[in-house]
Amino acid sequence: MASKPTRTAPFAAFEWMIAWRYLRARRAEGGVSVMTWISLIGISLAVAALIITLSVRAGFRAEFVDTILGANAHVTIYNAGEPNEAGRLDRTIPDYTDMAARIAAVPGVTRAAPLVKGQVMASARGATTGVEVFGIAPGDLATIPRIANPETAQGDLAAFGGEEGIAVGSGVARALNLTLGDRIKLISPDGVKTAFGTSPRVKTYEITYIFTAGRYDIDQTRVYMPFTEAQSYFNREGVADEIEIMVDKPEEVDRMAYDLLRAAGERALIWTWRDASGSFLRALDIEDNVMFIILSVLVLIASMNIVSGLIMLVKNKGRDIGILRTMGLTEASVLRVFFLSGASTGLIGTAIGLVLGCLFAIYIDPIFALVDSMSGGNVWDPSVRGIYALPALLQWKDVLSAVALSLGLSFVVTIFPARRAARMNPVEALRYE
């Protein structure tokens, strides 16, 4: 009694061997190796471009949010306003001390600081620029991470707090050609009120601290002044303009809005960092999705080269297919052989693209510095982009999504020419000479 033929397990060693020999086909056998190299390079570049783009977008978003949260209030409380004796709307906060204490008692609040704000002209050494003055207590200023950073700042923050000591952004100091110890003149149009009208207030201050927040618009315009001095300079004696609030979980600030308003009082209004930058962050999310779709198309186009290579391979290996079928190979075995040939190209290309993309994202600073120097140093304009360098944040979810997309497309497109090879009639296949 004849015994049944033993079936080999799927993806047996001989299937891998045949697939590998087909991948190494010589150019004289139809240029299959050339198509393989084209597919390999295309997939590698597409995967690398996808990883680089996703990492840069993630880094840009993280840097943008970090500068917002590190140099600005997470929540701002201000007064709805009441008409004063002159009929003008008065938005100042007279009970700012009590209000700040009530807000600080809300769970999740790390700091509540009264502020006095105003826009003035800064002048020094014949140059002028517009600046925004923040009047804040020295102890509160020391709690702002991006401002009170000794690694990026110049001077001693402890010197801030005298009658004539102020802190300026590095952009302001650069625009006016100032350094520590120099004096800067602040000119406010809303100054001393006299019988002949309001005369501008002009006062000179010493620069005791120069900070770099990491945002061009902040460093270029912001000046910090002691709170009591700001009250005197802007005619805000006994009042504050707003309450600056920091929380321990800025991403969940919307959940705290009701508790903050209740603590602030019935005439209080709230403005969160999401209200200020939410539209920009939503635009970034939409742009991320669009970029992923566009680059996915590039990966798909690169994967289609595998189809061309496999179709050529099937055509050139028709006689081999006929011989393999007459030797006893099943349709499934032939399908797996050609699937392995195409999938291996996608797998190797994805691996190379993964390495290239990760290395580019990790070493983006020296690479960008090289490109910037070769282009004359004008590639990155911080006045347009807000930050000083091209950031990159390599996240595992971005890497895995790029790898999964590439492998998924490579495996799917490989199936169709592999099925064509498997369904070839052995008799017809032997006619290919």
C-alpha positions in Angstrom: 0.0 0.0 0.0 1.4 3.3 -1.1 2.0 5.8 1.6 0.7 9.3 1.3 3.3 12.0 0.3 4.5 13.9 3.2 3.5 17.6 3.2 6.2 20.1 4.0 5.5 22.8 6.5 4.7 26.3 5.1 7.8 28.5 4.6 10.2 25.5 4.6 13.9 26.0 4.2 13.9 25.0 0.5 11.2 27.7 -0.2 13.5 30.3 1.4 16.4 29.0 -0.6 14.6 29.2 -3.9 13.3 32.7 -3.1 16.8 33.9 -2.2 18.2 32.5 -5.5 15.5 34.4 -7.4 16.4 37.6 -5.6 20.0 37.2 -6.7 19.1 36.8 -10.3 21.7 38.2 -12.7 21.1 41.0 -15.0 21.6 38.7 -17.9 18.5 36.8 -16.8 16.2 39.7 -17.4 17.3 42.5 -15.1 15.5 41.2 -12.1 18.2 42.2 -9.8 18.0 45.8 -11.1 14.3 45.9 -10.4 15.0 44.5 -6.9 17.5 47.2 -6.2 15.1 49.9 -7.4 12.4 48.6 -5.2 14.8 48.3 -2.2 16.1 51.9 -2.6 12.6 53.3 -3.1 11.1 51.7 0.0 14.1 52.6 2.1 13.9 56.3 1.1 10.1 56.4 1.5 10.2 54.9 5.0 13.1 57.1 6.0 11.3 60.2 4.8 8.1 59.1 6.7 10.0 58.7 9.9 11.9 61.9 9.5 8.8 63.9 8.8 6.8 62.4 11.7 9.7 63.0 14.1 10.2 66.6 13.0 6.5 67.3 13.3 6.4 65.8 16.7 9.5 67.7 17.8 8.1 71.0 16.5 4.8 70.4 18.3 6.6 69.4 21.6 8.9 72.4 21.4 6.1 74.8 20.6 3.9 73.5 23.5 6.9 73.5 25.9 7.8 77.1 25.2 4.1 78.1 25.7 3.8 76.3 29.0 7.3 77.2 30.1 7.2 81.0 29.5 3.5 81.9 29.6 0.6 81.5 32.0 -1.4 78.3 31.8 -4.5 80.2 32.8 -5.1 83.9 32.9 -7.9 85.4 35.1 -9.0 89.0 34.4 -11.9 91.2 35.3 -15.0 91.7 33.2 -14.7 95.4 34.0 -16.9 98.1 35.5 -17.4 101.7 34.3 -15.3 104.2 36.3 -16.1 107.9 37.1 -14.9 108.9 33.6 -17.2 106.4 31.9 -14.3 104.2 30.8 -14.3 100.4 31.4 -12.0 99.6 34.3 -10.7 96.0 34.1 -8.2 96.2 36.9 -8.4 93.9 39.9 -8.4 95.8 43.3 -8.5 92.7 45.5 -5.8 90.9 43.7 -4.1 89.6 46.9 -7.2 87.8 48.1 -8.1 86.6 44.7 -4.7 85.1 44.2 -4.9 83.4 47.5 -8.3 81.9 46.7 -7.1 80.7 43.3 -3.9 79.2 44.8 -6.0 77.1 47.1 -7.7 75.3 44.2 -6.4 71.7 43.8 -3.9 71.4 40.9 -2.8 75.1 41.0 0.9 75.5 41.6 1.1 79.3 41.5 -1.2 82.3 41.2 0.6 85.6 40.6 -0.8 89.1 40.2 0.4 90.9 37.1 0.6 94.4 35.7 1.0 94.6 32.0 1.7 97.4 29.6 3.2 98.2 26.2 6.0 100.8 26.0 8.8 102.0 23.8 12.3 100.9 24.8 15.3 103.1 23.8 19.0 102.8 24.2 22.0 104.0 22.3 19.9 105.7 19.7 17.8 102.6 18.9 14.2 102.0 19.8 11.9 99.0 19.8 8.4 98.2 21.2 8.3 96.0 24.2 5.6 94.5 26.5 6.3 94.9 30.2 5.2 92.3 32.7 5.1 93.5 36.3 5.6 90.5 38.5 6.9 89.7 42.0 10.5 88.4 42.0 9.5 85.2 43.8 6.9 84.5 41.1 9.3 85.2 38.3 11.7 82.6 39.7 9.0 79.9 39.2 8.7 80.4 35.4 10.8 77.5 33.9 11.8 79.1 30.6 12.6 82.4 32.1 14.4 81.4 35.2 16.8 79.0 33.4 20.4 79.6 34.3 21.7 77.6 31.3 20.2 80.0 28.8 20.1 83.2 30.8 22.7 85.8 31.7 22.9 87.5 35.1 21.6 86.7 38.5 17.9 86.5 39.0 18.4 87.5 42.6 19.3 91.0 41.4 15.9 91.4 40.0 13.6 93.2 42.4 15.2 96.6 43.0 13.7 99.9 42.0 15.8 100.1 38.9 16.5 96.4 38.1 14.6 94.7 35.2 14.9 91.6 33.1 14.8 91.7 29.3 14.6 89.1 26.6 17.7 88.3 24.6 16.0 89.6 21.4 15.4 93.0 23.1 19.0 93.2 24.3 20.2 92.3 20.8 18.0 94.9 19.1 19.3 97.6 21.4 22.8 96.3 21.6 22.7 96.0 25.4 24.3 93.7 27.9 24.2 93.2 31.7 24.6 96.4 33.6 23.6 98.7 30.8 20.7 101.1 31.2 17.5 101.1 29.1 14.9 103.9 28.8 11.3 103.0 28.9 8.8 105.5 27.5 5.1 105.1 28.2 2.5 107.5 26.6 0.2 107.1 29.5 2.2 108.8 32.1 1.8 111.7 34.6 -1.6 113.4 34.5 -1.5 117.2 34.7 -3.8 120.1 34.2 -2.5 120.3 30.6 -3.1 116.6 29.9 -1.2 113.4 30.2 2.5 113.7 29.7 4.6 110.6 28.7 6.4 108.8 31.5 10.1 108.3 30.9 12.3 106.3 33.2 15.7 104.6 33.0 16.3 101.1 34.4 19.3 98.9 34.8 19.4 95.5 33.0 20.1 92.9 35.7 19.0 89.8 33.9 18.7 88.6 30.2 16.7 85.5 29.5 16.1 83.4 26.4 12.8 81.6 26.5 13.2 79.8 23.2 10.4 81.6 21.4 11.4 84.4 19.1 8.3 86.5 19.7 8.9 86.3 23.5 12.6 87.1 23.5 12.1 89.9 21.1 9.4 91.8 22.9 9.2 90.9 26.6 10.5 92.8 29.6 9.9 91.9 33.3 9.7 94.6 35.9 9.2 94.2 39.7 5.5 94.3 40.5 5.4 97.3 42.8 7.6 99.3 40.4 5.2 98.4 37.5 2.2 99.6 39.6 3.9 102.9 40.0 5.1 103.2 36.4 1.7 102.4 34.8 -0.4 104.2 37.4 -1.8 101.0 38.8 -1.4 101.7 42.5 -3.3 99.2 44.6 -4.5 97.2 41.6 -3.4 94.4 39.2 -4.3 93.8 35.6 -4.7 90.1 35.8 -3.8 86.9 37.7 -1.3 84.5 36.1 -1.9 80.9 37.0 0.3 77.8 36.7 -1.1 74.3 37.1 0.6 71.0 37.6 -1.3 69.4 34.6 -1.6 71.9 31.8 -3.1 69.4 29.4 -6.1 69.1 31.7 -6.6 72.8 32.3 -10.1 72.8 30.8 -11.3 70.6 33.6 -10.2 73.2 36.1 -12.0 76.1 34.5 -15.1 76.0 36.6 -13.2 75.7 40.0 -11.0 78.6 39.0 -13.9 80.8 38.0 -15.7 80.0 41.2 -12.6 80.9 43.3 -11.9 84.1 41.4 -15.4 85.6 41.8 -18.5 86.3 39.8 -17.0 89.0 37.6 -13.9 87.0 36.6 -13.2 85.8 33.1 -10.8 83.0 32.1 -8.4 82.6 29.3 -6.3 79.4 29.0 -3.3 78.5 26.9 -5.5 76.3 24.8 -7.7 79.3 24.0 -4.6 81.2 22.9 -2.9 78.4 20.9 -5.6 75.9 20.3 -6.3 76.8 16.7 -2.6 76.5 15.9 -2.3 73.1 17.6 -5.4 71.9 15.7 -3.8 73.1 12.5 -0.7 71.1 13.3 -2.8 68.0 13.9 -4.5 68.4 10.5 -1.2 68.9 8.9 0.3 65.8 10.5 -2.6 63.7 9.1 -2.2 65.2 5.7 1.6 64.7 5.7 1.1 61.0 6.8 -1.3 60.4 3.9 1.0 62.0 1.4 4.0 60.1 2.5 2.0 56.9 2.7 1.3 57.3 -1.0 5.1 57.6 -1.6 5.5 54.3 0.3 2.8 52.7 -1.8 4.4 53.9 -5.0 7.7 52.5 -3.8 6.0 49.2 -3.0 4.5 49.0 -6.5 8.1 48.5 -7.8 8.0 45.2 -6.0 5.1 44.2 -8.2 7.0 45.1 -11.4 10.0 43.2 -10.3 7.9 40.1 -9.4 6.0 40.2 -12.7 9.3 40.2 -14.5 10.6 37.5 -12.3 7.6 35.3 -12.9 7.9 35.9 -16.7 11.6 35.0 -16.6 11.2 32.0 -14.3 8.2 30.4 -16.2 10.3 27.3 -17.1 11.5 27.0 -13.5 7.9 27.2 -12.3 6.9 24.4 -14.7 9.8 22.2 -13.5 9.0 22.9 -9.8 5.3 22.0 -10.3 6.2 18.7 -12.2 8.5 17.9 -9.3 5.6 18.0 -6.9 5.5 21.5 -5.6 2.0 22.6 -4.8 0.4 25.9 -5.8 0.8 27.1 -2.2 4.5 26.4 -2.2 5.0 28.3 -5.5 3.0 31.2 -4.1 5.1 31.2 -0.9 8.3 31.2 -2.9 7.4 34.3 -4.9 5.8 35.9 -1.9 9.0 35.5 0.0 10.9 37.1 -2.9 8.8 40.2 -2.8 8.3 40.4 0.9 12.0 40.1 1.6 12.6 43.1 -0.6 10.0 45.1 1.4 11.4 43.8 4.7 15.0 44.7 3.9 14.0 48.1 2.4 11.9 48.8 5.5 14.8 47.9 7.8 17.3 50.1 5.9 14.7 53.0 5.9 14.2 52.5 9.6 17.9 52.9 10.4 18.3 55.9 8.1 15.3 57.7 9.4 16.2 57.1 13.1 19.8 58.2 12.5 18.6 61.3 10.7 16.2 62.2 13.5 18.8 61.6 16.2 21.6 63.6 14.5 19.3 66.2 13.0 21.2 69.1 14.7 24.6 68.5 13.1 22.9 67.6 9.8 20.9 70.8 9.9 23.9 72.9 10.9 25.8 71.5 7.9 22.9 72.3 5.5 22.5 75.8 7.1 26.2 76.6 6.7 26.2 75.4 3.1 23.2 77.6 2.3 24.7 80.7 3.9 23.0 80.5 7.2 19.6 81.6 6.0 17.7 78.3 5.9 15.9 78.8 9.3 14.3 82.2 10.1 13.2 82.2 13.8 11.1 85.3 13.2 8.8 83.3 11.0 8.9 79.9 12.7 9.0 81.2 16.3 11.7 78.8 17.5 15.4 78.9 16.9 16.2 75.4 15.6 14.7 72.5 13.8 13.5 70.1 16.5 13.0 66.4 16.2 11.3 64.0 18.6 11.6 60.3 17.8 8.5 58.5 19.1 8.0 54.8 19.1 4.4 55.2 17.8 5.6 57.1 14.8 8.3 54.5 14.1 6.0 51.6 14.5 3.3 53.2 12.2 5.9 53.8 9.5 7.2 50.2 9.7 3.7 48.7 9.9 2.6 50.8 6.9 5.6 49.8 4.8 5.5 46.1 5.6 1.7 45.9 5.2 1.8 47.5 1.8 4.8 45.4 0.7 3.1 42.2 1.8 -0.2 43.0 0.2 1.1 44.0 -3.2 3.3 40.9 -3.3 0.4 38.6 -3.1 -1.0 39.4 -6.5 2.0 38.5 -8.7 2.7 35.5 -6.4 -0.8 34.2 -7.1 -0.2 34.6 -10.8 2.9 32.5 -10.6 1.1 29.8 -8.5 -1.8 29.5 -10.9 0.4 29.0 -14.0 -0.3 25.7 -15.8 2.9 23.5 -15.6 2.5 22.5 -19.2 2.1 26.1 -20.4 4.9 27.2 -18.1 7.4 24.8 -19.7 6.9 26.5 -23.0 8.8 29.5 -21.8 12.2 29.1 -23.3 
